[in-house]
Protein backbone atom coordinates (compact mmCIF):
# COMPACT_ATOMS: atom_id res chain seq x y z
CA UNK A 1 0.00 0.00 0.00
CA UNK A 2 1.44 3.43 -0.94
CA UNK A 3 2.58 5.59 1.96
CA UNK A 4 0.13 8.35 1.03
CA UNK A 5 -2.82 5.96 1.16
CA UNK A 6 -1.70 4.53 4.52
CA UNK A 7 -1.42 8.04 5.91
CA UNK A 8 -4.95 8.85 4.76
CA UNK A 9 -6.26 5.71 6.48
CA UNK A 10 -4.49 6.64 9.71
CA UNK A 11 -5.79 10.21 9.62
CA UNK A 12 -9.32 8.98 8.91
CA UNK A 13 -9.11 6.55 11.85
CA UNK A 14 -7.91 9.31 14.19
CA UNK A 15 -10.70 11.61 12.98
CA UNK A 16 -13.32 8.94 13.69
CA UNK A 17 -11.93 8.36 17.18
CA UNK A 18 -11.85 12.09 17.91
CA UNK A 19 -15.41 12.55 16.68
CA UNK A 20 -16.60 9.62 18.80
CA UNK A 21 -14.89 10.98 21.90
CA UNK A 22 -16.35 14.47 21.38
CA UNK A 23 -19.84 13.03 20.88
CA UNK A 24 -19.50 10.93 24.03
CA UNK A 25 -18.25 13.92 26.05
CA UNK A 26 -21.15 16.10 24.88
CA UNK A 27 -23.57 13.30 25.73
CA UNK A 28 -22.14 13.06 29.24
CA UNK A 29 -22.18 16.84 29.72
CA UNK A 30 -25.91 17.06 29.01
CA UNK A 31 -26.59 15.55 32.44
CA UNK A 32 -25.23 18.69 34.09
CA UNK A 33 -28.15 20.66 32.67
CA UNK A 34 -30.91 18.02 32.76
CA UNK A 35 -30.53 16.72 36.33
CA UNK A 36 -32.45 18.94 38.73
CA UNK A 37 -30.06 19.73 41.58
CA UNK A 38 -29.09 22.78 43.56
CA UNK A 39 -25.88 24.14 41.96
CA UNK A 40 -22.91 24.06 44.31
CA UNK A 41 -20.57 27.09 44.30
CA UNK A 42 -17.22 25.80 43.10
CA UNK A 43 -13.65 26.97 43.02
CA UNK A 44 -10.95 24.67 41.77
CA UNK A 45 -8.78 23.28 44.55
CA UNK A 46 -5.14 24.37 44.73
CA UNK A 47 -1.76 23.00 45.69
CA UNK A 48 -0.59 23.67 49.24
CA UNK A 49 2.69 25.51 49.80
CA UNK A 50 2.98 24.74 53.52
CA UNK A 51 2.32 21.42 55.23
CA UNK A 52 2.25 20.40 58.87
CA UNK A 53 5.28 18.43 60.00
CA UNK A 54 3.05 15.47 60.83
CA UNK A 55 -0.55 14.39 60.22
CA UNK A 56 -2.61 11.76 61.99
CA UNK A 57 -3.80 10.40 58.63
CA UNK A 58 -2.39 10.90 55.14
CA UNK A 59 -4.64 9.83 52.26
CA UNK A 60 -3.08 9.57 48.82
CA UNK A 61 -5.52 9.74 45.92
CA UNK A 62 -8.61 11.89 45.33
CA UNK A 63 -10.71 9.03 44.00
CA UNK A 64 -14.21 8.77 45.53
CA UNK A 65 -12.91 6.27 48.09
CA UNK A 66 -10.00 8.58 48.93
CA UNK A 67 -12.32 11.51 49.54
CA UNK A 68 -14.58 9.38 51.75
CA UNK A 69 -11.61 8.04 53.73
CA UNK A 70 -10.22 11.54 54.29
CA UNK A 71 -13.58 13.04 55.28
CA UNK A 72 -14.27 10.15 57.65
CA UNK A 73 -10.87 10.47 59.30
CA UNK A 74 -11.31 14.22 59.80
CA UNK A 75 -14.81 13.78 61.23
CA UNK A 76 -13.38 11.36 63.75
CA UNK A 77 -10.92 13.96 65.02
CA UNK A 78 -7.83 13.11 62.98
CA UNK A 79 -5.68 15.88 61.51
CA UNK A 80 -5.86 14.67 57.91
CA UNK A 81 -4.06 15.39 54.64
CA UNK A 82 -5.53 14.43 51.25
CA UNK A 83 -3.10 14.44 48.31
CA UNK A 84 -4.23 14.27 44.68
CA UNK A 85 -1.88 14.32 41.69
CA UNK A 86 -4.47 15.78 39.30
CA UNK A 87 -6.21 19.18 39.31
CA UNK A 88 -9.54 18.08 40.76
CA UNK A 89 -11.21 15.36 42.79
CA UNK A 90 -13.35 12.44 41.69
CA UNK A 91 -10.98 10.16 39.82
CA UNK A 92 -12.88 7.63 37.74
CA UNK A 93 -16.19 9.40 38.32
CA UNK A 94 -14.99 12.74 36.94
CA UNK A 95 -11.87 12.13 34.85
CA UNK A 96 -13.13 8.78 33.54
CA UNK A 97 -16.59 10.29 32.86
CA UNK A 98 -18.05 7.33 34.73
CA UNK A 99 -21.28 9.08 35.66
CA UNK A 100 -23.76 6.23 35.96
CA UNK A 101 -24.19 4.20 39.13
CA UNK A 102 -25.43 0.72 39.92
CA UNK A 103 -26.89 1.50 43.32
CA UNK A 104 -27.94 -1.33 45.64
CA UNK A 105 -31.62 -1.03 46.53
CA UNK A 106 -34.07 -2.80 48.80
CA UNK A 107 -37.23 -4.59 47.68
CA UNK A 108 -39.12 -1.29 47.51
CA UNK A 109 -36.49 0.33 45.31
CA UNK A 110 -34.98 2.52 48.03
CA UNK A 111 -31.23 3.10 48.12
CA UNK A 112 -29.55 1.11 50.89
CA UNK A 113 -26.17 2.86 50.69
CA UNK A 114 -25.68 5.24 53.60
CA UNK A 115 -22.99 7.35 55.21
CA UNK A 116 -20.78 9.77 53.31
CA UNK A 117 -21.73 8.23 49.96
CA UNK A 118 -25.36 9.09 50.62
CA UNK A 119 -24.39 12.70 51.42
CA UNK A 120 -22.49 12.99 48.13
CA UNK A 121 -25.24 11.20 46.21
CA UNK A 122 -27.86 13.67 47.49
CA UNK A 123 -25.64 16.58 46.45
CA UNK A 124 -25.54 15.30 42.85
CA UNK A 125 -29.28 14.64 42.59
CA UNK A 126 -29.80 11.20 44.19
CA UNK A 127 -30.21 9.64 40.73
CA UNK A 128 -28.55 6.76 38.89
CA UNK A 129 -26.71 9.35 36.77
CA UNK A 130 -25.05 12.62 37.68
CA UNK A 131 -23.39 15.64 36.10
CA UNK A 132 -19.60 15.64 36.02
CA UNK A 133 -19.19 19.26 37.13
CA UNK A 134 -21.72 18.80 39.93
CA UNK A 135 -19.81 15.71 41.07
CA UNK A 136 -16.53 17.65 41.27
CA UNK A 137 -18.22 20.38 43.28
CA UNK A 138 -19.87 17.85 45.61
CA UNK A 139 -16.57 16.11 46.38
CA UNK A 140 -14.90 19.42 47.13
CA UNK A 141 -17.81 20.59 49.29
CA UNK A 142 -17.45 17.51 51.49
CA UNK A 143 -13.73 18.23 51.86
CA UNK A 144 -14.09 21.98 52.42
CA UNK A 145 -16.55 21.47 55.27
CA UNK A 146 -14.00 19.61 57.39
CA UNK A 147 -11.70 21.96 59.39
CA UNK A 148 -9.29 19.12 60.19
CA UNK A 149 -8.84 18.18 56.52
CA UNK A 150 -6.21 19.72 54.23
CA UNK A 151 -6.37 19.10 50.47
CA UNK A 152 -3.45 19.57 48.10
CA UNK A 153 -3.98 18.89 44.38
CA UNK A 154 -1.38 18.78 41.62
CA UNK A 155 0.79 17.14 44.26
CA UNK A 156 2.67 13.92 43.52
CA UNK A 157 4.15 11.38 45.87
CA UNK A 158 7.85 11.02 45.05
CA UNK A 159 8.61 8.20 47.45
CA UNK A 160 7.71 6.82 50.87
CA UNK A 161 9.91 7.63 53.86
CA UNK A 162 10.84 4.41 55.64
CA UNK A 163 12.09 3.57 59.11
CA UNK A 164 13.24 -0.03 58.84
CA UNK A 165 10.11 -1.79 57.52
CA UNK A 166 7.62 0.92 58.52
CA UNK A 167 6.32 3.79 56.41
CA UNK A 168 6.63 6.91 58.59
CA UNK A 169 6.17 9.58 55.92
CA UNK A 170 6.03 10.56 52.28
CA UNK A 171 8.07 12.85 50.12
CA UNK A 172 5.83 14.88 47.81
CA UNK A 173 6.32 17.56 45.19
CA UNK A 174 4.22 20.26 43.59
CA UNK A 175 4.74 23.66 41.99
CA UNK A 176 6.10 25.03 45.27
CA UNK A 177 8.85 22.43 45.68
CA UNK A 178 9.44 19.14 47.47
CA UNK A 179 8.24 18.39 51.00
CA UNK A 180 8.77 15.61 53.53
CA UNK A 181 5.61 14.88 55.48
CA UNK A 182 5.34 12.51 58.43
CA UNK A 183 2.18 10.62 59.28
CA UNK A 184 0.80 8.21 61.85
CA UNK A 185 -1.37 6.35 59.35
CA UNK A 186 -1.44 6.17 55.56
CA UNK A 187 -4.20 5.24 53.12
CA UNK A 188 -3.33 4.53 49.49
CA UNK A 189 -6.52 5.29 47.52
CA UNK A 190 -4.89 5.58 44.09
CA UNK A 191 -5.86 3.37 41.17
CA UNK A 192 -2.24 2.40 40.57
CA UNK A 193 -1.17 1.85 44.20
CA UNK A 194 1.05 4.91 43.98
CA UNK A 195 2.38 4.57 47.52
CA UNK A 196 2.27 0.81 48.10
CA UNK A 197 3.88 0.14 44.72
CA UNK A 198 6.96 2.12 45.73
CA UNK A 199 7.53 0.22 48.98
CA UNK A 200 9.99 -2.65 48.53
CA UNK A 201 9.88 -5.82 50.55
CA UNK A 202 7.73 -6.53 53.59
CA UNK A 203 6.35 -3.43 55.22
CA UNK A 204 4.01 -2.19 57.90
CA UNK A 205 1.96 1.00 57.95
CA UNK A 206 2.05 2.93 61.19
WOWO-V903521 format. One record per residue. N is the residue number from 0. RES is the residue in three letters. NEAR is the number of other ideal C-beta (glycine too) atoms within 8 Angstrom. Layout:
BEGIN
<<N/RES/NEAR> <N/RES/NEAR>>
END
This chain:
BEGIN
<<0/UNK/4> <1/UNK/5> <2/UNK/6> <3/UNK/6> <4/UNK/8> <5/UNK/9> <6/UNK/8> <7/UNK/8> <8/UNK/8> <9/UNK/8> <10/UNK/8> <11/UNK/8> <12/UNK/8> <13/UNK/8> <14/UNK/8> <15/UNK/8> <16/UNK/8> <17/UNK/8> <18/UNK/8> <19/UNK/8> <20/UNK/8> <21/UNK/8> <22/UNK/8> <23/UNK/9> <24/UNK/9> <25/UNK/8> <26/UNK/7> <27/UNK/10> <28/UNK/10> <29/UNK/8> <30/UNK/12> <31/UNK/10> <32/UNK/7> <33/UNK/6> <34/UNK/13> <35/UNK/4> <36/UNK/9> <37/UNK/3> <38/UNK/6> <39/UNK/9> <40/UNK/5> <41/UNK/8> <42/UNK/5> <43/UNK/7> <44/UNK/11> <45/UNK/7> <46/UNK/10> <47/UNK/11> <48/UNK/4> <49/UNK/3> <50/UNK/9> <51/UNK/8> <52/UNK/5> <53/UNK/9> <54/UNK/14> <55/UNK/10> <56/UNK/16> <57/UNK/13> <58/UNK/15> <59/UNK/14> <60/UNK/14> <61/UNK/16> <62/UNK/12> <63/UNK/12> <64/UNK/8> <65/UNK/17> <66/UNK/16> <67/UNK/12> <68/UNK/12> <69/UNK/18> <70/UNK/13> <71/UNK/9> <72/UNK/14> <73/UNK/14> <74/UNK/7> <75/UNK/6> <76/UNK/5> <77/UNK/11> <78/UNK/9> <79/UNK/16> <80/UNK/16> <81/UNK/14> <82/UNK/14> <83/UNK/15> <84/UNK/10> <85/UNK/8> <86/UNK/6> <87/UNK/13> <88/UNK/14> <89/UNK/15> <90/UNK/13> <91/UNK/10> <92/UNK/11> <93/UNK/13> <94/UNK/9> <95/UNK/7> <96/UNK/9> <97/UNK/6> <98/UNK/11> <99/UNK/6> <100/UNK/7> <101/UNK/5> <102/UNK/8> <103/UNK/6> <104/UNK/8> <105/UNK/6> <106/UNK/3> <107/UNK/5> <108/UNK/5> <109/UNK/6> <110/UNK/9> <111/UNK/7> <112/UNK/9> <113/UNK/5> <114/UNK/7> <115/UNK/9> <116/UNK/10> <117/UNK/10> <118/UNK/9> <119/UNK/14> <120/UNK/12> <121/UNK/8> <122/UNK/13> <123/UNK/14> <124/UNK/11> <125/UNK/6> <126/UNK/7> <127/UNK/6> <128/UNK/8> <129/UNK/12> <130/UNK/14> <131/UNK/15> <132/UNK/8> <133/UNK/16> <134/UNK/14> <135/UNK/13> <136/UNK/13> <137/UNK/12> <138/UNK/15> <139/UNK/14> <140/UNK/10> <141/UNK/14> <142/UNK/15> <143/UNK/6> <144/UNK/5> <145/UNK/12> <146/UNK/4> <147/UNK/8> <148/UNK/13> <149/UNK/10> <150/UNK/13> <151/UNK/15> <152/UNK/15> <153/UNK/11> <154/UNK/13> <155/UNK/7> <156/UNK/14> <157/UNK/8> <158/UNK/7> <159/UNK/11> <160/UNK/11> <161/UNK/10> <162/UNK/5> <163/UNK/4> <164/UNK/7> <165/UNK/10> <166/UNK/14> <167/UNK/9> <168/UNK/11> <169/UNK/17> <170/UNK/13> <171/UNK/13> <172/UNK/9> <173/UNK/11> <174/UNK/4> <175/UNK/6> <176/UNK/5> <177/UNK/7> <178/UNK/8> <179/UNK/8> <180/UNK/15> <181/UNK/9> <182/UNK/14> <183/UNK/7> <184/UNK/10> <185/UNK/12> <186/UNK/12> <187/UNK/10> <188/UNK/11> <189/UNK/12> <190/UNK/7> <191/UNK/5> <192/UNK/8> <193/UNK/12> <194/UNK/14> <195/UNK/7> <196/UNK/7> <197/UNK/9> <198/UNK/10> <199/UNK/3> <200/UNK/5> <201/UNK/4> <202/UNK/9> <203/UNK/7> <204/UNK/7> <205/UNK/7>>
END
